[in-house]
Amino acid sequence: MSASTAGRIRLSDPSELIAAIPHLLGFHPRDSVVLLALHGSRIGVTLRADLVNNDQAPLLAEQLLPPIARQRPTGVALIVIGGDATPDGDPPHRALVDAVEGVLTGAGLPVVHAMWTAQTVRGAPWRCYDNLPCAGAVADPATSPLAAATVAAGAVTFGSREELVKLVASEDAAALQRRAALLDAADAEHPMSARLVAQRLAQVKHLHRAVAAGDLVLSDSTIAEVASALCDHRVRDACLPWCSGPGAAAAEQLWLSLVRATPAPERAEPAALLALTAYLRGDGALAGVALEAALQACPQHSLSGLLRAALDAGLPPELLRSVAADAAAALQRPRRRPTKRRSRHA
C-alpha cells in the first residue's frame, strides 16, 4: 500500500501498527522480522526477513540497513513475529532485536518501536521489548484502516507467503512438456526478423486486449509463440510501458497467466514483467515472488537480476517507471541484433 494510505494508521498504537503489517506486505508473515520506515506520521517502505539464529543476527542487521537508510526515515518500527514469550514474560529473539537496533541507531536511525507478537491475527499477544508493561492483544487486521483501502485498490492480502507463491505456480507437467517441445521447434526462428517481431508484438497486444475484455484464451501454440517472442528484447521492451498506467491491471493478469503456463527458461520473461508490474503498483510481495520464479527459471536472467537489486535496495517505483519508459523509447533507435534465445538444454 502507499505511504499516504498507510499514514492513516496511528503510529502511537502498537496494536494497530501490527494489524496493518499483513496489508503492507500483502500477506500474513510468519517467523519474520519486519522494519517499517517512518516519515513523521507516515509509513514508508516495509522490509521483511526471515528470523535467524543469534549468531547470524549481526549479518542480517547489516543487510537490512542499506534499504532502510536509503529512505532517510525519521525513525524505524521494528516488529518480530513468531516464537513464544519466556516464562518470565520476556519476548523472544532479543539478541536479534539488539543487533538490528544497534546497527540502526549507529547509523542515526532511531528505533521508535521495538515489539514482538506471536502472530498478525486478532487477539494474538504482543509486547514491547524495552517496556514489559507495554503489552496487549493485536487488533483485528480485517478492520484495520488499511483493510478497506486494500480492497478498494483491488489488492489481496494472503493468509501466508506460501499462498502467494502458489499464485504463480506452474501448470501441470504434461502441459509444460508440450509447450517446451513447441518452443524447441521454434528455436530456429531466433533472432526473429523485423517482420516476425511486428507480428508477434501484435499477437501480444491482442492478448492484452483480450484480458481487458475478459476473453483470454491461451492455446499451447499461442503460449509457445508469445513466450518465444518475449525472449526477443524488441518485443519485451515494447511491453514495458503496459506495466503501469491504464492498461497495467490487464497486463498483470496476462503476465500472471503466462508465468503459470510457460516452461523454463522462457518463463523468466513473463515473470520479470509480472514483477515489474506488481512493484510499480506497490505490491513488493508479489514482485518478490515473481522474481524468485524468474531467477529459478533462468538464474542469469538480466532484467530479473536488475529488478532484484532494485527491490533489495528499496528503489522507488517512480524510478523504475522512468527506466521502463526509456527502454521502450530506445526501440526507436538503432540497436544491435538480439542474441539467440536461451536454451533449456544449456
Protein Blocks (a to p, Z undefined) as FASTA:
>chain_A
ZZklmmmpcfklmklmmmmmmmmnopacehiadddddehjaccdddddddddfklmmmmm
mmmmmmmmmnopabdcdddeedjddfkopaehklmmmmmmmmmmmnopacfbdcddfbdc
ehiacddfklmklgcddddfklgfklmmmmmnopacdfbfklmmmmmpccdfklmmmmmm
mmmmmmmmpccdfklmmmmmmmmmmmmmmmmnopaccdfklmmmmmmmmmpmklmmmmmm
mmgcjklmmmmmmmmmmmmmpccfklmmmmmmmmmmmmmnopaklmmmmmmmmmmmmmml
mklmmmmmmmmnopafklmmmmmmmmmmmmmpccddddddddfkZZ
